[in-house]
Amino acid sequence: MAHQHDHHDGHDHDHGGHAHAGHTHAPASFGKAFAIGIGLNAAFVLMEVGFGIASNSVALLADAGHNLSDALGLGVAWAAVILARRAPTARFTYGLGGTSILAALFNAVFLLVVVGGLSWEAILRFWTPEPIAGTTVIVVAACGIVLNGVCAWLFASGGKDDLNVRGAFMHMAADALVSLGVVIAGVIIVLTGWHWIDPAISLVINAVIIGGTWSLLTGSVSMSLSAVPAGIETGQVKTYLRSLPGVSDVHDLHIWPMSTTETALTAHLVRPAGLDDDLLAGVAHELEHRFKIRHATIQLENGTRACKLAPASVV
């Protein structure tokens, strides 16, 4: 629950109040989903590499590459989930929740690098086309659609609220899409003998993956730079704080992600009437209810002395 106490920070305030919403809600760990996803992808990679070499299909090898990146990406994401649950320490006073942001950024960058390498390989195949065992490609890639579709489904429920889980979902969904493209390529090759379809479809699918991964990349970069999380409007938060009883001004307002699921806020409220326990508790509750900000630190000032952090240009 929220609490308040006298708080001095060296900025010549007569007195201050500190409201802190410390009751955070830990996200679902998705531990079983990560374990299943890693195991299935690792096994499927071995199968695809073997059949890809045997059938001479760059699209099938591309699919194996995506599945390999998934296994690694899921491992990183899972490690971040575990680290995020560790208790705060004297050095890491917020805990290690920020590792989930790093994991999401890693997954976005890694997926784009893999796609770039596979796209280059596909382009080279236009000049040096090679015969492909279309039937083998179809069967193996069809298995990939099922496998990756199931894995994507395991993470679908957490993708909206957790960027780290969304990264895992994007990997799975991307591979399911690649597998679908490989099946289409195999069918066309069997029917027409057009072997250039294999790299062509690989490039189309890779372009789709890049488009879908871009938002994951920009979102994780923004979070790593402590940008206000998507879905929270700073202006609306400030308007709410200014509307509180007795509050005449709001300054030094900061909102940033502590992890891919937890958001923190600090703000100074000018309230000539002084401290109010009920007000502080109500602010913490409303910030969580309205804006999903569960870690709020509010300092009250009576306004008789200028705050050094009041100017908007001061951080």
GIJO-V156720 format. One record per helix or strand. SS is the DSSP state (a for helix, b for strand). FROM is the first residue (numbers start at 1). LEN is the number of residues. If there is no record, write none. Layout:
BEGIN
SS FROM LEN
SS FROM LEN
END
This chain:
BEGIN
b 18 3
a 31 25
a 58 27
a 99 29
a 134 23
a 163 30
a 196 29
a 234 9
b 249 9
b 263 8
a 277 15
b 295 7
END
